[in-house]
Amino acid sequence: MQILNTLTVLALVVFSFVLIVAIPVLFASNEDSGRTNRLILLGSLAWVALVLVNWGISFFVV
């Protein structure tokens, strides 16, 4: 279970760095605003879900 916790923390860190780069790039692009807003919303929801999964797993690791 501890390895799974470590992997979720690693995934959270990597996904956070991806969002740090992707969100300004998407805002600066000239593409359809609705599409970029949807991508940002989905990425944010995925990040929140990953935080909750990490919290749930770390709850069982003592």
N, C-alpha and C positions, 0 to 999 in steps of 0.2 A: 504494500500500500504506500510505503514511503517513496518508492520509485515512481509510482503513478502521480503522487503529489509533486515530486520534482519535475516530472514531465509537464504537468499542467502549469506550473510556475514558469517553466521555460517557454511554453506555448504562449502564455499571457505576456511575457516580456517581448517575445518576437512579434506578436500581433500588435502590441502597443507601438513598437518602433515602426511597423508597417503603416499603422494609422497616422503616426506623427508625420510620415513622409507623404502618404496618399491624400490626406485631407487638404493640405495646401495646394497640392498639384491639381486635385479635382476642382477646387475653388478657382484656380487660375486658368483652367482650361476654358476654351470657347465652345465646348459641347453643350448639348441640351441640358438646361438647368434642372429639369425634373429627373433626368437620369442620374445626374451626379448627386442630387439630394437623396435619391433613393439608395444609391450605393453608400453614401455616408451614413444614412439611417441604418441600413443593414449591417454595416461594419460596426457601428456603435452598439447595436443590439447583440451582435455576436460577441463583442467584447464584454458586455454586461453578463451575458450567459456564461462566458468563460470565467469571469470573476466569481459568479455564483457556484459554478462547478468546482472551482478551486477552493472556495470556502467550504463546500460540502465535503470534499475529500480531505481537506486539512482538519475538519472537525473530527474525523475518525483516526487521524494520525496524531498520536500523543507523544 
